[in-house]
């Protein structure tokens, strides 16, 4: 019986090494993440700044909007950009992100082909500023970014959205990874709770281990029919090293790093999460605890990011794929 089945016993979850929410919060987030550093990852603008200072590639920033009286500047801000993305600085779970692929004759077209007017964009920006999508509902800032040109290698693996990779980093060591693929059910968002597909990835190779949607194992993408078990992430070592370096960059010991592979710029950091969800265990078909405990046994490691990646690949990356 796998732990993602509808009913199981708590001791079977323990045998599988499953990290639960309470233990995650108490033993890892509270213990290893100084609260003073939370603003660096909860605010995407601050994350972008520390990433640039650390030499980490991030999507290009077109501009920001901070006040309601600036809402009508959005059309002028994006007029020279064929496509763009509007997002809240303090949003979570993909909420409030509006992607525009192209615009013409005063209309702005989303990935699903639906058109937005200038007034629609201004209303969306105003809602972000009012805190509709922010953590705690507090007033927010608006980031307008250039679109990501996702690599052709992922054609057909994602539906109307950019596929991203989530790597859990603990004390600088990659301990588990997955790729999140958008679907029609998730409305083009890479959010597993909304119906995106989660594909567990082998840390050694970047190859798919298994895949799930709504917590249930699947083999083929529900919209495109592609075999998810054939997925392999290129530039995998570079992506892992980028994720590992976020430990020093953020000062947080337990984080989720969300990255994309741009066709022209290579691996890029989208955002960091100081409270990463636990669904990555379902996508991988195994628990996080054994890997977390192995890293804790190392004590205060002085390894560099490449050394930590090498350690993770050797100790956490050789799995059997069923």
Secondary structure, 3 states (H helix, E strand, C coil): CCCCCCCCCHHHHHHCCCCCHHHHHHHHHHHHECHHHHHHHHCHHHHHHHHHHCCCCECCEEEEECCHHHHHHHHHHHCCCCCEEEEECCECCCCCCEEECEEECCEEECCCCCEEEHHHHHHHHHHHHCCCCEHHHCCCCEEEEECCCECHHHCCCCCCCCCEEEEEEECCEEEEEEEEECCCCCCCCCCHHHCCEEEEECCCCCEEEEEEECCEEECECCCCCCEHHHCECCCHHHHHHHHHHHHHHHCECEEEEEEEEECCCEEEEEEEECCCCCCHHHHHCCCCHHHHHHHHHCCCCCCCHHHHHHHHHHHHCCCCCC
